[in-house]
Amino acid sequence: MAKKEVTVYTMNRCPFCLQLKLFLQRKGIEFTEINVSDKPELLKELQDETSFYTLPQVFVDDLFLGGYDNIIDLHKKGKFDRLFGLE
Ligand SMILES: N[C@@H](CCC(=O)N[C@@H](CS)C(=O)NCC(=O)O)C(=O)O
């Protein structure tokens, strides 16, 4: 399976961002973190694109997957491991 590009948008003092990063690390998934704390324009662009107003926000190969809860939900349904070929 081709390696997937994972991008995680985060901000400072964000417990959900930390939880998400720990989860990805535990799963052995490499990701690029983009912290938007000092990038209000980028944050606005992101929100306009996703219509999602909390952080973290996760993209896998340009596909928007949502935030921490969404990732955990995918994992509980077995879809996360399938997406990354981990099974
Ligand atoms: N359900 C979301 C909750 C994320 C969340 O509440 N993030 C906080 C920071 S840890 C946030 O963006 N707060 C700003 C806001 O709610 O406007 C998830 O699981 O990702």
The ligand as an SDF file (V2000), in Angstrom:
LIG
                    3D

 20 19  0  0  0  0  0  0  0  0999 V2000
  -14.7040   16.9920   19.0530 N   0  0  0  0  0  0  0  0  0  0  0  0
  -13.4600   17.6800   18.7660 C   0  0  0  0  0  0  0  0  0  0  0  0
  -13.1500   18.5890   19.9360 C   0  0  0  0  0  0  0  0  0  0  0  0
  -11.8620   19.3630   19.7190 C   0  0  0  0  0  0  0  0  0  0  0  0
  -11.7860   20.5800   20.6050 C   0  0  0  0  0  0  0  0  0  0  0  0
  -12.7020   20.8970   21.3880 O   0  0  0  0  0  0  0  0  0  0  0  0
  -10.6640   21.2700   20.4540 N   0  0  0  0  0  0  0  0  0  0  0  0
  -10.4630   22.4630   21.2060 C   0  0  0  0  0  0  0  0  0  0  0  0
   -8.9940   22.5880   21.5610 C   0  0  0  0  0  0  0  0  0  0  0  0
   -8.3820   21.1780   22.4260 S   0  0  0  0  0  0  0  0  0  0  0  0
  -10.8360   23.6530   20.3670 C   0  0  0  0  0  0  0  0  0  0  0  0
  -10.6290   23.6920   19.1640 O   0  0  0  0  0  0  0  0  0  0  0  0
  -11.3840   24.6710   21.0050 N   0  0  0  0  0  0  0  0  0  0  0  0
  -11.7110   25.8990   20.3520 C   0  0  0  0  0  0  0  0  0  0  0  0
  -13.1440   26.0330   20.1210 C   0  0  0  0  0  0  0  0  0  0  0  0
  -13.9210   25.1690   20.5770 O   0  0  0  0  0  0  0  0  0  0  0  0
  -13.5160   27.0040   19.4450 O   0  0  0  0  0  0  0  0  0  0  0  0
  -12.3560   16.6600   18.5030 C   0  0  0  0  0  0  0  0  0  0  0  0
  -12.4920   15.5230   18.9620 O   0  0  0  0  0  0  0  0  0  0  0  0
  -11.3760   16.9740   17.8220 O   0  0  0  0  0  0  0  0  0  0  0  0
  1  2  1  0
  2  3  1  0
  2 18  1  0
  3  4  1  0
  4  5  1  0
  5  6  2  0
  5  7  1  0
  7  8  1  0
  8  9  1  0
  8 11  1  0
  9 10  1  0
 11 12  2  0
 11 13  1  0
 13 14  1  0
 14 15  1  0
 15 16  2  0
 15 17  1  0
 18 19  2  0
 18 20  1  0
M  END
$$$$
